[in-house]
Structures are given as C-alpha cells and as structure tokens.
Amino acid sequence: MFAEAFRNKTVWLSGHTGFKGAWLAQWLLELGANVHGFALEPATKPALFDQLGLVKRLHHQIADIRDPAAVQKSVKKSQPDFVFHLAAQPLVRLSYEQPLETYATNVMGTTHVLEALRGLKKPCAAVLVTTDKCYENREWLHGYREDDPLGGYDPYSSSKAAAEIAIAAWRRSFFKKHPVKIASARAGNVIGGGDWAKDRIVPDCVRALQKKQPIAVRNPNATRPWQHVLEPLSGYLWLAACLAGRNPAPHIAHSTLESAFNFGPAHEANRTVGGLVTEVLKHWPGRWEDKSDSNAVHEAGLLQLSTDKTHALLGWSPVWSFPTAVERTVTWYRETAADPHSARALATRQIEQYQADASRAGLSWMVK
Ligand SMILES: NC(=O)c1ccc[n+]([C@@H]2O[C@H](COP(=O)([O-])OP(=O)(O)OC[C@H]3O[C@@H](n4cnc5c(N)ncnc54)[C@H](O)[C@@H]3O)[C@@H](O)[C@H]2O)c1
C-alpha cells in the first residue's frame, strides 16, 4: 500500500496534535514511518492526540510555526524524507476574532515551512495542506477546479488562498532544480472520530447528544462536501508517495505532480448541514434546532470540489459513501464514550476497514 513509500522513512508532520494531524500520525506509524511532530499543545480536552497515546510513539515537539528559526531548526534536525504541513488556525469563525493570528499562522507559517524546505539538501516530498475554502466562492453549483481563481471572503479562507499563492511562488522561484518536491492539497469539510473543535458541526452534535440536549444548528441550509477524515489523508499520503517517485501514471511528467490537488467526496456527499445532522441522529437519537442567526458572520453557502485532476493523475477516488462516513464517525464517539481506552484500537480498526474497502474498489494506492 502506498507503494511501501513510508516504511522506515522519516516524516516531519506539523499539526500532529490536531484532529487530522493525529489521524495522520496514527496512519503513518502503522505504515512503519518514523514521525517527527511539530505543533502547539493540544487545544482541546479531550484531544485525539491524547486519546491515541501519541506522545510516546513519535518524536513530539511543542513549538510555534510562527517562529521561523524553530521551524528551520526542527526540519533540519529531522532531515525528513517526507513533510506534511497541517499546522494552522483552521476555524472560519475564530478567524473573524483573530485575523492577525490567523494570517501569521496560516500564511507566514507556511512560508516558514517553505524556507525550511529550501535549506534541505536531500530528496524530500512535501504536501502542504490548505482547504477547499481557498477558492473565490461564487456559489457555483458545480465543483471548483484547481485552476479556478483563488480568493476567500473571510480571514481564514483568504489566508489559505494566500498560502497557496506563496507555495506557487516559492515553487517557481526556488524549487525548479531542487531535490525537494512540493504539492498543495485542498480538501473539503472533514468528519471523523476524535474532532473536538469548537464550532464544528459534528463535535457540536456529540457535545449536545452526550448532555441529552437539542443540537443547535447555525447554518442548516449551507452545503458542504463532507468526507471522512481518512479520505483526504489517503490522498495526502498517495500524493506524497507519487511526488517521491511512485508515479501511478508513467506517461505523465513528474513535474505535473508539483502542483495543487483537490481531495473532495463524491457528488452525493455534498449535503446541507441539516442533512448531516439528520444522518448523525440515525445512529445517536436526539433532536436538533434551527438556530440560524441573520446577524452571524458570513460563511459560504455552497461549496463543492471537482476531483477530476486528482483522479486522472493520481488514480485517487473517495472510498466511503456519505452514510458510511457518518456511521463510522458516530460509532467512534459512541464506542469511546462507553470505553475511553478503546480509541487507539478503534482508530486502527477503522483504518483497516478503510484500506480493505479501498482495496475492493481497486484504488491505485492500495494495489501498489
Ligand atoms: N477539519 C477540516 O474540516 C478541514 C478542512 C479543510 C482543510 N483543513 C486543514 O487541515 C489542517 C488540519 O486541520 P484540523 O482540522 O486537524 O485542525 P486542528 O485545529 O484540529 O489542528 C491544528 C493543528 O495545528 C497546530 N497549530 C495551530 N497553530 C499553530 C502554531 N502557531 N504553531 C504550531 N502549530 C500550530 C495545532 O497545535 C494543531 O496541531 C489545517 O491546515 C486545516 O486548515 C481542515
């Protein structure tokens, strides 16, 4: 799987104490990688990072991505074969309260990683993570393609567009004849066990359901490309493996991979927030209330991604349907609520289930 690209390899991973980063660290460890994590302390209690007991299983560094010298030193010391940059301030609503911190972390933090990569003298494949929100949102019915204009209404979305512009500029200016290969990855809204962030719909559901309270839904009619967390992570891993030389389509120039890729769900998973909550309630009975607020800060109404390029160049496709993604997510919260010690075994089981389903679907990253 992933052409064995990660076995005994060194991986520098920023944001390993966060939701997606902790899942990625878990998967990389299972793939036999030696993981060096760089992030702030977990921001929530509980935190997936703690639930998975990751502190003892990887090289754990608490440091700030806004500090260029710290990033440089950390990357240089680990001499990575792979870099995954996930550290960010990822919340739209918080970005309205903390626009400068959001820009410092998401834009300058990304340039600090790029500068650290410039200093490497060895081959390294780097995947820098932005978001589907980096596109100028025109409330289109069809999905955004990688060459559509970047933009973003709010500080978070625009900071990720700015990060994309920086990545493209650094790649053109400094990485044409460099052993480090860089791609960026834009994924949609992610669900999965172990997300405890404030203001995200699934954690909001779980917190309300645990207290037997109605779920307050701010934006019931907003449409999002929901996907299970393992979907974009399989994409990041396969993109990195391909950048490192496991090109699934030999007729395609390797330099084509040094670009931006969308990782979104199948069309049927573009659902409203209300539709997602209704699906959650099938597995954990309760009720929800429409708490739409006409004075709330602006959030995009309609957002979908085209994954044609990713499918054509990487052979990547989503694996789990929307109902399966929701069922696995709710199962995770219910089982870990009943037995808090089950989190790690459950994460391993869900990764195995995902890999088995990808294998049945004949996806290139599983068969190689
Ligand atoms: N969760 C989603 O639905 C989603 C969707 C699209 C893109 N993304 C992107 O995926 C990445 C991970 O998102 P997540 O949901 O896991 O977020 P998260 O908030 O759970 O984790 C963020 C991570 O970044 C680290 N971090 C934040 N500020 C830092 C700083 N100044 N210095 C060092 N580390 C810092 C945190 O410590 C944490 O490890 C982000 O880049 C986010 O923009 C997330």
The ligand as a MOL file (V3000), in Angstrom:
LIG
                    3D

  0  0  0     0  0            999 V3000
M  V30 BEGIN CTAB
M  V30 COUNTS 44 48 0 0 0
M  V30 BEGIN ATOM
M  V30 1 N -11.0480 19.8630 9.5740 0
M  V30 2 C -11.4740 20.2360 8.3760 0
M  V30 3 O -12.6760 20.0850 8.0340 0
M  V30 4 C -10.5200 20.8140 7.3740 0
M  V30 5 C -10.9810 21.0460 6.0590 0
M  V30 6 C -10.0820 21.5590 5.1180 0
M  V30 7 C -8.7750 21.8290 5.4800 0
M  V30 8 N -8.3530 21.6170 6.7660 0 CHG=1
M  V30 9 C -6.9400 21.9130 7.0760 0
M  V30 10 O -6.3340 20.7480 7.6290 0
M  V30 11 C -5.3530 21.1300 8.5850 0
M  V30 12 C -5.6070 20.4550 9.9250 0
M  V30 13 O -6.9040 20.8340 10.3810 0
M  V30 14 P -7.5350 20.2210 11.7140 0
M  V30 15 O -8.9860 20.1460 11.4860 0
M  V30 16 O -6.8040 18.9890 12.1000 0 CHG=-1
M  V30 17 O -7.2370 21.4000 12.7640 0
M  V30 18 P -6.9060 21.3250 14.3230 0
M  V30 19 O -7.2600 22.6650 14.8830 0
M  V30 20 O -7.5110 20.1330 14.9400 0
M  V30 21 O -5.3220 21.1780 14.3620 0
M  V30 22 C -4.4800 22.2390 14.0430 0
M  V30 23 C -3.0570 21.8680 14.3840 0
M  V30 24 O -2.2210 22.9930 14.0670 0
M  V30 25 C -1.4140 23.2920 15.1840 0
M  V30 26 N -1.1340 24.7150 15.2580 0
M  V30 27 C -2.0170 25.7440 15.2620 0
M  V30 28 N -1.3460 26.9140 15.4080 0
M  V30 29 C -0.0300 26.5890 15.4910 0
M  V30 30 C 1.1630 27.3530 15.6520 0
M  V30 31 N 1.1310 28.6770 15.7550 0
M  V30 32 N 2.3400 26.6850 15.7190 0
M  V30 33 C 2.3940 25.3310 15.6100 0
M  V30 34 N 1.3070 24.5680 15.4540 0
M  V30 35 C 0.1130 25.2000 15.3950 0
M  V30 36 C -2.2340 22.8520 16.3840 0
M  V30 37 O -1.3870 22.6880 17.5160 0
M  V30 38 C -2.8200 21.5590 15.8620 0
M  V30 39 O -1.8630 20.5400 15.9910 0
M  V30 40 C -5.3800 22.6560 8.6560 0
M  V30 41 O -4.3720 23.1660 7.8130 0
M  V30 42 C -6.7610 22.9980 8.1250 0
M  V30 43 O -6.8070 24.3030 7.5900 0
M  V30 44 C -9.1990 21.1210 7.7170 0
M  V30 END ATOM
M  V30 BEGIN BOND
M  V30 1 1 1 2
M  V30 2 2 2 3
M  V30 3 1 2 4
M  V30 4 1 4 5
M  V30 5 2 4 44
M  V30 6 2 5 6
M  V30 7 1 6 7
M  V30 8 2 7 8
M  V30 9 1 8 9
M  V30 10 1 8 44
M  V30 11 1 9 10
M  V30 12 1 9 42
M  V30 13 1 10 11
M  V30 14 1 11 12
M  V30 15 1 11 40
M  V30 16 1 12 13
M  V30 17 1 13 14
M  V30 18 2 14 15
M  V30 19 1 14 16
M  V30 20 1 14 17
M  V30 21 1 17 18
M  V30 22 2 18 19
M  V30 23 1 18 20
M  V30 24 1 18 21
M  V30 25 1 21 22
M  V30 26 1 22 23
M  V30 27 1 23 24
M  V30 28 1 23 38
M  V30 29 1 24 25
M  V30 30 1 25 26
M  V30 31 1 25 36
M  V30 32 1 26 27
M  V30 33 1 26 35
M  V30 34 2 27 28
M  V30 35 1 28 29
M  V30 36 1 29 30
M  V30 37 2 29 35
M  V30 38 1 30 31
M  V30 39 2 30 32
M  V30 40 1 32 33
M  V30 41 2 33 34
M  V30 42 1 34 35
M  V30 43 1 36 37
M  V30 44 1 36 38
M  V30 45 1 38 39
M  V30 46 1 40 41
M  V30 47 1 40 42
M  V30 48 1 42 43
M  V30 END BOND
M  V30 END CTAB
M  END
